[in-house]
Every structure is written in C-alpha cells, then in structure tokens.
Amino acid sequence: MESIFHEKQEGSLCAQHCLNNLLQGEYFSPVELSSIAHQLDEEERMRMAEGGVTSEDYRTFLQVISNALKVWGLELILFNSPEYQRLRIDPINERSFICNYKEHWFTVRKLGKQWFNLNSLLTGPELISDTYLALFLAQLQQEGYSIFVVKGDLPDCEADQLLQMIRVQQMQRPKLIGEELAQLKEQRVQKTDLERVLEANDGSATLDEDEEDLQRALALSRQEIDMEDEEADLRRAIQLSMQGSSRSISQDTAHTSDTHLTSEELRKRREAYFEKQQQQQQQQGPPGQLSQPCERPTTSSGAPGSDPGDAMSEEDMLQAAVTMSLETVRNNFKTEGKK
C-alpha cells in the first residue's frame, strides 16, 4: 500500500489532509484553504445555517471544503439526509465519503476495488472490506460523526490504477498516531529502566566475575600444590628405594668377596682331593695286583696339571659363584619392591 497517498496529522490541518487524501495528492495548502474561506459570502453562511448546523466554525469549515471540491466538479451530500436515503444506494457502490466529528475531518475512499480509511490520525491507510463498510459508517454515525457522500468523478491517481489490477491484504491494522507515540514513549521508558538496572547490576556482576576468577585460580593452585606434593613423595620413595638397594648390593658384594675363592686356591684343593682319592684306591686295590701311583695328566708344557675335566669344573664353579651373587642381588631388589 505504498502507492496510496496518505497525509498524517500535523497541527490543525485536518481539512487539508482530508482533501489531499481524497484527491490522492498535494492539491491544497493551508494558504489556499484560507483564501477559499474568505470568499464565502453571507448568503452561503445563511444557507448552511438553515441546514440545522449551529456551530459557526463547522459551517465555515464545511463550506470551505465544499467550495474546494467544486473546483474538481465534486459536491457533498449528507449521507443520512432524507433525499439521499430515498435513493437507497448501497454504500459500496459509492466512490468516497468525508466524515466529520467536531473539528476533525477525514476521508474514506475506494481505490481500485477495495475501500480504505485514510484518516490522518492513523499511521497509515486502513483496509476496509465491502461487508464491513456499512457497519463502519453506522458505527461512526452512532459516535456522533456527520458523513457526507462525495458525488462526481475523482481525478485519476496511481493507487487507483494499480489496485484495479491487484488486491492487497493487510496483516496488521495501523495504530492511531497517539497510540504509536504512547507505545514509543513506553518503550523508551522501559529501555531506560532496563539500562538503569543493568548499570546498577554491572558492579555486582563484575564482582561476581572477579570472585569466580579467584575461585578458579585457588582451585588451580591447590591442584598444582597437590601434584607437587605427590611428585615430592614419589621422588623420596624412589630415593629411599635406591638407597636400600645400594646398601643391599654393597652388603651382598662384601659377603660374596668374603666367601669367593680364587682359581689357585680351588686348584690346590682339587689336587689335595685327588691325592687323597689315589691313596685310598692304593690301600683298597685288588689282591695280586701291584698298586701303582696314579699319575696326573700333564699339560702341553710337561708340567703336572689338571685334566680338561678338572679345568672345566673349576670354571663351572667360578660361574656358579658369580650366578649366585647375581641371584642374591635380584632377590634383594624384589624384596625392596614389595616393601
């Protein structure tokens, strides 16, 4: 409905808005309407008074509008007058109405195939259905409005041509300018109150955020302290374990060194053992045979020595001693680990 011309109320220029909305353009100005008012003669004033209208301002205003419309070949007929009612014309078959209550005037006009309330006190044109038009006019009459039928051919306008081809729908009724202003004022008040509340709560909100940050910092600090304590305990445990293992290894090493025999000592003991065995065999030899001393095999150098079996036995004994020492150390490590 952007193509519909609609002047909104400014001061006391409702007559200008009424005529311009009717003709769908800026046809009249306050200066032009004032000039028309001065042209009224006493005879015209008397004729208006005979019509039963008592207000001097009303008579003058109506005459001004009537004379302004004569320029376009238009005239006004009172909607509830006996002569018009005898015509029994359905309102939807008319083209436009001018409505007045006290000092306010506004237009209801058909554009294309739809009716619109072009009241300058509204924020925009209001769509009126054909079925609602008669009820709307009757309601205005009950509220004290005077309604006039505009007779004649209205000038062509863009909105009328466009709405001859399409029909419009209105999802939301326009508000009265006073209602819109009151609503805007209420919204500004609510916004101001909200800003004050937010401003008042800004300090406490900042304190709450600071307190939350402090709590998080303390929690992180406690976690770090706990981790450091656990790491310190673990290091002490490892250190004590290593100290215990070192003492055990030292003790085992000392004990092993005390009990360990050199290869020379083992060889001498083996020779003594063999000599003793040879003596026993000579004393217990079979009858009829001469006992001969058992010679020990010599080495490649011709020196008496032990046989390969004796040499391997000595190495085995050394290996066994080393294995025993290592096993003792392992057992000590396992014992300390279980503790």
C-alpha positions in Angstrom: 0.0 0.0 0.0 3.0 2.3 -0.5 1.4 3.7 -3.6 -1.6 5.1 -1.6 -1.2 8.8 -0.8 -1.7 9.4 3.0 -1.0 12.6 4.8 -0.6 12.3 8.6 -2.0 14.8 11.0 0.1 18.0 11.5 -1.4 20.6 13.9 -4.9 21.6 13.0 -4.6 21.0 9.3 -7.2 18.2 9.2 -9.1 19.9 6.3 -6.0 20.0 4.2 -5.2 16.3 4.9 -8.8 15.3 4.3 -8.9 16.9 0.8 -5.5 15.8 -0.3 -6.1 12.2 0.9 -9.4 12.3 -1.0 -7.8 13.5 -4.2 -4.6 11.4 -3.7 -2.1 14.2 -4.0 -0.8 17.5 -2.6 -3.5 19.6 -4.1 -4.3 22.0 -1.3 -2.2 24.0 1.2 -3.3 26.0 4.3 -2.9 29.2 2.3 -5.2 28.1 -0.5 -7.9 26.9 2.0 -7.7 30.1 3.9 -8.3 32.1 0.7 -11.4 30.0 0.0 -12.7 30.7 3.4 -12.5 34.5 2.9 -14.5 34.2 -0.3 -17.6 32.9 1.5 -20.5 35.4 1.4 -23.2 35.9 3.9 -25.8 34.1 1.7 -23.8 30.9 1.8 -23.4 31.1 5.5 -27.1 31.5 5.9 -27.8 28.6 3.7 -25.6 26.4 5.9 -27.4 27.7 9.0 -30.7 26.7 7.5 -29.4 23.2 7.3 -29.6 22.9 11.1 -25.9 23.2 11.8 -25.3 25.5 14.7 -21.5 25.8 15.0 -20.1 28.8 13.2 -16.7 27.0 12.8 -18.4 23.9 11.5 -20.5 25.8 8.9 -17.4 27.7 7.7 -15.3 24.7 7.5 -17.8 22.7 5.6 -18.3 25.5 3.2 -14.6 25.7 2.6 -14.4 22.1 1.8 -17.4 22.3 -0.5 -16.1 25.2 -2.4 -12.7 23.5 -2.7 -14.3 20.4 -4.2 -16.3 22.4 -6.7 -13.0 23.2 -8.5 -12.9 19.4 -9.4 -16.6 19.2 -10.2 -17.4 17.4 -6.9 -20.2 18.1 -4.4 -21.1 16.8 -0.9 -24.4 15.2 0.0 -25.3 14.4 3.6 -25.4 10.6 4.0 -28.4 10.5 6.4 -30.4 13.2 4.7 -34.0 12.2 3.6 -33.3 12.8 -0.1 -30.3 10.6 -0.2 -31.9 7.8 1.9 -34.8 7.7 -0.6 -32.2 6.7 -3.3 -31.4 3.6 -1.3 -27.9 3.5 -2.6 -25.6 0.7 -1.2 -22.5 2.4 0.2 -20.2 0.0 -1.6 -21.4 1.5 -4.9 -20.2 4.9 -4.0 -16.6 6.2 -4.5 -15.8 8.1 -1.4 -17.1 9.6 1.9 -16.0 12.5 4.1 -16.5 12.1 7.8 -16.6 14.9 10.5 -16.7 14.9 14.2 -16.3 18.4 15.9 -13.1 19.8 14.3 -11.8 16.7 12.8 -12.3 15.6 9.2 -11.1 12.5 7.3 -11.7 10.6 4.1 -12.9 7.1 3.3 -12.3 6.2 -0.3 -12.5 3.3 -2.7 -9.2 2.7 -4.6 -9.4 0.1 -7.3 -11.8 -2.5 -5.9 -11.1 -2.0 -2.2 -12.1 0.6 0.5 -9.6 2.4 2.7 -9.9 4.5 5.7 -7.5 7.5 5.1 -7.8 9.1 8.5 -4.8 11.4 9.0 -4.8 10.3 12.7 -3.7 6.8 11.7 -0.2 5.8 11.0 -1.2 4.5 7.5 -4.2 3.6 5.3 -6.6 1.1 6.9 -8.2 -1.6 4.7 -12.0 -1.9 5.0 -13.8 -4.9 3.5 -17.0 -4.4 1.5 -19.1 -6.3 4.1 -17.6 -4.1 6.9 -18.1 -0.8 5.2 -21.8 -0.3 6.0 -21.2 -1.3 9.6 -18.2 1.0 9.8 -20.3 4.0 8.6 -23.2 3.1 11.0 -20.7 3.0 13.9 -19.4 6.4 13.0 -22.9 7.8 13.0 -23.6 6.4 16.4 -20.4 8.1 17.7 -21.7 11.4 16.5 -20.0 11.7 13.2 -21.5 13.5 10.2 -21.0 11.6 7.0 -21.0 13.2 3.5 -21.1 11.3 0.2 -18.8 12.8 -2.4 -20.5 12.9 -5.8 -18.7 13.3 -9.1 -15.6 11.9 -10.9 -12.5 11.9 -8.8 -9.2 12.7 -10.6 -7.1 9.7 -11.7 -4.4 8.5 -9.4 -1.6 5.9 -9.5 -3.0 4.0 -6.5 -6.5 3.6 -8.1 -4.9 2.3 -11.4 -2.7 -0.2 -9.6 -5.4 -1.5 -7.3 -7.7 -2.1 -10.3 -5.3 -4.9 -11.2 -4.4 -6.4 -7.8 -5.9 -6.7 -4.4 -4.0 -6.1 -1.3 -4.1 -7.8 2.1 -3.4 -6.1 5.4 -1.9 -8.3 8.1 -1.8 -5.6 10.9 -4.2 -2.7 11.4 -2.4 0.7 11.6 -2.4 2.3 15.0 -3.6 5.8 15.9 -0.7 8.3 16.0 -1.4 8.9 19.7 -1.2 5.2 20.4 2.1 4.9 18.5 3.6 7.8 20.3 2.5 6.4 23.6 3.9 3.0 22.7 7.2 4.5 21.7 7.3 6.5 24.9 6.6 3.4 26.9 9.3 1.5 25.1 11.8 4.4 25.8 10.8 4.3 29.5 11.2 0.5 29.6 14.6 0.8 27.8 15.7 3.5 30.3 14.6 1.4 33.3 16.4 -1.6 31.8 19.6 0.4 31.3 19.5 1.6 34.9 19.0 -1.9 36.1 21.9 -3.2 34.0 24.1 -0.3 35.1 23.2 -1.0 38.8 24.0 -4.6 38.4 27.1 -4.0 36.4 29.2 -3.5 39.6 27.9 -6.7 41.3 28.3 -8.6 38.1 31.9 -7.5 37.9 32.4 -8.6 41.5 30.8 -12.0 40.8 33.1 -12.5 37.8 36.2 -11.5 39.9 35.1 -13.9 42.6 34.7 -16.7 40.1 38.1 -16.0 38.7 39.6 -16.0 42.2 38.0 -19.3 43.0 39.3 -20.9 39.7 42.8 -19.6 40.5 42.7 -21.0 44.0 41.5 -24.4 42.7 44.3 -24.5 40.1 46.8 -23.5 42.8 45.6 -26.3 45.1 45.8 -28.8 42.2 49.4 -27.7 41.5 50.4 -28.0 45.2 48.9 -31.5 45.4 50.7 -32.5 42.2 54.0 -31.1 43.6 53.4 -33.0 46.9 52.8 -36.2 45.1 55.9 -35.7 42.9 58.0 -35.0 46.0 56.7 -38.1 47.8 57.4 -40.2 44.7 60.9 -38.8 44.5 61.6 -39.5 48.1 60.3 -43.1 47.7 62.5 -43.7 44.7 65.5 -42.2 46.6 64.9 -44.4 49.6 64.4 -47.5 47.4 67.6 -46.8 45.6 69.4 -46.2 48.9 68.1 -49.6 50.2 69.1 -51.4 47.1 72.6 -49.9 47.1 73.1 -51.0 50.7 71.9 -54.5 49.9 74.1 -54.7 46.8 77.1 -53.4 48.9 76.4 -56.0 51.6 75.9 -58.8 49.1 79.1 -57.8 47.3 81.1 -57.7 50.5 79.7 -61.1 51.5 80.4 -62.6 48.1 84.0 -61.2 48.2 84.5 -62.8 51.6 83.3 -66.2 50.5 84.8 -66.2 47.0 87.8 -68.5 46.4 90.5 -67.8 43.8 91.2 -70.2 41.0 94.6 -71.1 42.5 93.0 -72.0 45.9 90.4 -74.1 44.1 93.1 -75.9 42.1 95.2 -76.7 45.2 92.1 -78.0 47.0 91.3 -80.2 43.9 94.8 -81.6 43.9 94.6 -82.4 47.5 91.3 -84.1 46.9 92.7 -86.2 44.0 95.8 -87.2 46.0 93.6 -88.4 48.9 91.5 -90.4 46.5 94.5 -92.1 45.0 95.8 -93.0 48.4 92.5 -94.6 49.3 92.5 -96.6 46.0 96.0 -97.9 46.6 95.1 -99.1 50.0 92.0 -100.8 48.8 93.3 -102.2 45.4 92.5 -105.9 44.3 94.9 -108.7 45.5 97.6 -109.9 43.2 98.0 -106.5 41.5 100.7 -104.1 42.4 99.5 -100.7 43.3 101.0 -98.0 41.1 100.7 -94.4 41.8 98.1 -92.7 39.6 99.8 -90.0 37.6 98.0 -87.0 36.8 98.0 -85.9 33.2 100.5 -83.3 32.2 99.9 -80.2 30.4 101.4 -79.4 27.0 104.4 -77.9 28.7 105.1 -81.2 30.6 104.2 -79.7 34.0 101.8 -81.6 36.0 98.3 -80.1 35.9 94.7 -80.9 36.0 92.8 -82.6 33.2 90.4 -80.8 30.9 87.6 -82.1 33.1 89.2 -80.6 36.2 89.8 -77.3 34.4 86.1 -77.1 33.3 85.0 -78.0 36.8 86.9 -75.0 38.1 85.3 -72.7 35.5 81.9 -74.1 36.3 82.5 -73.4 40.0 83.5 -69.8 39.2 80.5 -69.3 37.0 78.2 -70.7 39.8 79.7 -68.3 42.3 79.0 -65.4 40.0 75.5 -66.6 39.3 74.8 -67.0 43.0 75.9 -63.4 43.7 73.7 -62.0 40.9 70.7 -64.0 42.1 71.2 -62.7 45.6 71.1 -59.1 44.2 67.9 -59.8 42.3 66.2 -61.2 45.3 67.1 -58.1 47.3 65.6 -55.9 44.6 62.4 -57.8 44.6 62.1 -57.7 48.4 62.6 -53.9 48.4 60.0 -53.5 45.6 57.4 -55.4 47.6 58.0 -53.2 50.7 
